[in-house]
Protein backbone atom coordinates (compact mmCIF):
# COMPACT_ATOMS: atom_id res chain seq x y z
CA UNK A 1 0.00 0.00 0.00
CA UNK A 2 1.48 3.35 -1.00
CA UNK A 3 1.36 6.57 1.00
CA UNK A 4 -1.69 8.07 -0.73
CA UNK A 5 -3.73 4.90 -0.10
CA UNK A 6 -2.66 4.84 3.56
CA UNK A 7 -3.61 8.51 3.94
CA UNK A 8 -6.99 7.95 2.26
CA UNK A 9 -7.74 4.97 4.49
CA UNK A 10 -6.88 6.96 7.63
CA UNK A 11 -8.96 9.94 6.44
CA UNK A 12 -12.01 7.71 5.84
CA UNK A 13 -11.78 6.09 9.28
CA UNK A 14 -14.42 7.77 11.52
CA UNK A 15 -12.34 6.98 14.63
CA UNK A 16 -9.76 9.54 13.48
CA UNK A 17 -12.29 12.37 13.57
CA UNK A 18 -12.63 13.72 17.11
CA UNK A 19 -15.05 16.10 18.75
CA UNK A 20 -18.27 17.33 17.19
CA UNK A 21 -18.57 16.53 13.50
CA UNK A 22 -19.14 20.18 12.52
CA UNK A 23 -15.82 21.16 14.12
CA UNK A 24 -13.85 18.74 11.97
CA UNK A 25 -10.95 17.90 14.29
CA UNK A 26 -8.71 15.21 12.84
CA UNK A 27 -6.00 13.11 14.50
CA UNK A 28 -4.24 10.25 12.71
CA UNK A 29 -0.65 9.19 13.15
CA UNK A 30 -1.03 6.97 10.05
CA UNK A 31 -1.72 10.02 7.87
CA UNK A 32 1.49 11.92 7.11
CA UNK A 33 -0.27 15.05 5.83
CA UNK A 34 -0.34 18.18 7.97
CA UNK A 35 -3.40 19.73 6.27
CA UNK A 36 -6.32 17.44 5.39
CA UNK A 37 -9.74 18.18 3.88
CA UNK A 38 -12.69 18.15 6.24
CA UNK A 39 -15.70 15.87 5.85
CA UNK A 40 -17.55 17.00 3.80
CA UNK A 41 -14.77 18.51 1.71
CA UNK A 42 -16.85 21.63 1.04
CA UNK A 43 -16.20 22.74 4.65
CA UNK A 44 -12.52 23.39 3.92
CA UNK A 45 -9.39 22.04 5.53
CA UNK A 46 -8.22 21.11 9.01
CA UNK A 47 -4.93 20.32 10.72
CA UNK A 48 -3.81 16.77 11.55
CA UNK A 49 -3.44 17.00 15.33
CA UNK A 50 -1.33 13.83 15.44
CA UNK A 51 1.52 15.89 13.99
CA UNK A 52 3.33 18.04 16.60
CA UNK A 53 3.37 20.99 14.21
CA UNK A 54 -0.38 20.54 13.65
CA UNK A 55 -1.19 21.09 17.30
CA UNK A 56 1.03 24.21 17.35
CA UNK A 57 -0.67 25.61 14.25
CA UNK A 58 -4.11 25.07 15.76
CA UNK A 59 -3.07 26.78 19.01
CA UNK A 60 -1.59 29.71 17.06
CA UNK A 61 -4.77 30.12 14.99
CA UNK A 62 -7.03 30.03 18.05
CA UNK A 63 -4.78 32.51 19.88
CA UNK A 64 -4.79 34.87 16.89
CA UNK A 65 -8.58 34.78 16.57
CA UNK A 66 -9.09 35.38 20.29
CA UNK A 67 -6.54 38.21 20.30
CA UNK A 68 -8.21 39.94 17.37
CA UNK A 69 -11.68 39.48 18.90
CA UNK A 70 -10.45 40.93 22.18
CA UNK A 71 -9.03 44.02 20.45
CA UNK A 72 -12.06 44.53 18.20
CA UNK A 73 -14.60 44.15 20.99
CA UNK A 74 -12.54 46.39 23.28
CA UNK A 75 -12.97 44.15 26.29
Residue, then its C-alpha position, 0 to 999 in steps of 0.5 A: x500500500x502506498x502513501x496516498x492509499x494509507x492517507x486515504x484509508x486513515x482519512x475515511x476512518x471515523x475513529x480519526x475524527x474527534x469532537x463534534x462533526x461540525x468542528x472537523x478535528x482530525x488526529x491520525x498518526x497513520x496520515x502523514x499530511x499536515x493539512x487534510x480536507x474536512x468531511x464533507x470537503x466543502x467545509x474546507x481544511x483542518x490540521x492533523x493533530x497527530x503531527x506536533x506541528x499541527x497542534x502548534x498551528x491550531x493553538x496559534x490560529x485560536x490565539x490569533x482569533x481570540x486576540x483579534x476578537x479581544x481588540x475589536x470588541x474592546x474588552 
